[in-house]
Amino acid sequence: MVAGYPVLLVRNKKEFSALGSKCPHYGAPLSKGVLKGERLRCPWHGACFNIKTGDIEEYPSLDCLPCFKVTVKDGKVFVTAKKKDLESSLRVKDTSKRCLLNRDTKLLLGGGVAALTCAETLRQEGFTGRIIMATKEKHAPYDKSKLSKEMNLKAEDIYLRKPEFLNAHGIELWTEKEAVSVDFQKQKVCFMDGSSQTYNQLLIATGSHSNSLKVPGADLQNVCILHTPENSRKILELATGKNLVIIGASFIGMEVAAFLSDKAGHISVVEKKEFPFQNALGPQVGGVAMKLLQNKGVKFYMKTELCELKGKDGKVTEAVLASGEKLPADVVVVGIGVFPNSAFLKGTSIARDDSGAILVDLRMQTNIPNVFAAGDVVSFPVVLLNGDRSSIHHQQVAEAHGHVAALNMLKKEKELHTVPFFWTTMLGKSIRYAGCGKGYTDTVVKGSLEQQKFLIFYIRDGFVTAAASLNCDPMVSLIAEVLYLGKQISKEEAEACDICNIPSLAET
């Protein structure tokens, strides 16, 4: 404690550093984090900070830690700090000012974290020209991960940056401004309202959109997707005390079921697979999540599909399953995956894959000069997949993309180097995941799935490519840091560990 405020004192070999004690992202205690060299990684969501400067080195936090002066005298450590710095748990990185004489224009399509991080990085790296963020959303950038976790919040409650912040940093925010076409030769974007804007460099970070149902009755009222704060609050209002049917045991579907488990009258989840989020986390973790919600009265209909929605007076009343079973449904929430928002690029020369995802390299560059892309809309080479391409829809990954895109817009020649990290929260319990387990062929489970305290390793070709945990912090952050440093963890090393220690990584 310094003057009554908690401060994190870190010793790295013989050097001391003093920093803010809480992660600026969600307030995790950094004393429980992972220290490796000069990097301190948050135990909850994997954000990394430099212990000498407090600067952010790995997202999802947007902000840095306050850093305080340390002196050692007569074997005692003294921390000197201003009270205003002690009162704040974060520090906003210094940025350059907008110079009206600089006519260089960076146009960023999208209003999510990829575009936001790109804009902020441009300013932090000294860019003084014009930055425009154009989004079809009506809001400033907000924390989309909370839409399914805390459905009673207003958009303003989850803003990552307020409009005043953007304005103060010379970042123009154009809301309700949807791009409909791009002329790459003329370097011009046309918008839905008939306006257009030229650019010197373009970032496409338009995100993804929920897949819609392809069954009779899909167009009935009260059949909802969850994409905006307004969607979230509407679902909460419609489902309270009513029969809710969720199509798809995805992360969104499961989090909605968890949040509404004590608010809706009855909840049914319909899923084609045997377990929730089976493709991403596998049957063991999916089974744990399923049991959590079953204990709260949620009913699961697995290995079946929705074949029809029936209604009365234009509103949905019933969901009919392929098995013939009929579920009462006052409201239906659809969570059956997403597709990239790239239809406005159809007919252009930009390279996309069969799903519509834009192909980029590790510098977030597309096949077109001065055009970059980031976030959910891209497919990129993943180091943990031996360079194979994938689309990874995590907030932290999108932020890393935006950061790297900005650096390469400024000719910094920076390649993406990050370990994907995400989390899902249900009923106050958070499952954390780091790495990329796509194509895994084996797992090693430590701890107890039944007691909801476990660490699971995902193995491919004899080595760990990802890990997930429940109630085992900071193990997933440790594994993320090890993978970041390029160290391989063999299946044998995984088998030798317990839920609190990996012997071969003791030095970490």
C-alpha angles and dihedrals in degrees: 000000000000115000088337095310124111114246127183112232113198127190117200107183102307098339125094127208129184120207144160108290100222131063108248089222103069102339101263115172104255091201084076092052134100122268120199118165107311094338123097115193123202113244095221110045106003103251111158130212134189106242093211097052105015088232119152112252101169130028158250089081112078094198138065130235122258109251124209135202115260127197128178118210130168091348093307128113118224125194119201119196143154114248093235090056091049091051093056122071092201144044125210112223117248115260139192122252126247112261114204091206090065105083095182107125126204108193114198116193110206137044101227133100095284093059092039093051091046091052094048093046091052090056093042090053094053104264109154100178130097120301119191124185109195117188136168087220119099093221142070113257110298139184102270092183088073096057092088097029101051108021096172095070128106119230090252089058092062102039110138089201127011119230088249090059092051092047092049089054094049095250112143113216116202109189126194087022109133120187113229102174143004128210102202094186094054091035091230134137123205121208136210092253092060096257126120139201132201122217142191092210129012133207117196108202101148094143127209138296133219119265112245127227118264099203134103110278095027089127095058119120118268093032099126143187122200112232109121139034087255090056090050096052092043092054090049091051095046096044100046107115092352141103109274124192118191117199110208129024090231125140089269093046094049094045091049090050090050095048093046096040092103095034108046120073093233133351127207123184119201119197137167094215127070094244137026117270087358096159094053105036104014132235097295096059091035089054092053092051091047093053091048091059096038087059087058093053100263111148118217126207104191132182091024138094140223110252102174145004118214127198149177127224089358095304126110115254106161143028117211117204129209087249088061093250115140121214123196107241127186090164132015124202117199120211106160102133136283142261129213118266095235105113090113088067094059111128094022126111095248112123116246133167127238092277091053095254113147114244114233136168127231089281090057089245120146124211089270121081115251092010119113131175134198146174130018093348095066141075112210140175110272116208092206088057091053090258096309114145124254142159111236115190102202127128093228092052092049090052091050089050092052092048094050092045090055093050091051092046083060092048094249092139095224124164125207113264113171142121112230112245129183142154139203123206126205128168092346094309122113125206109201125202134186132179131022115288096177109143095012114166103191142021136209115208122200125185122011128312089192093054090045093237110111149129119210126193122205112215130202123172090353097305137094113257098167144004137201132192146180120204092352104106131194095018097094090049089051092051091046090054093048091051090046090056090054096248116144121224111208124215088248092055090049091051091050095055131086127214093273103037143034105200095206089054096047092119088062 
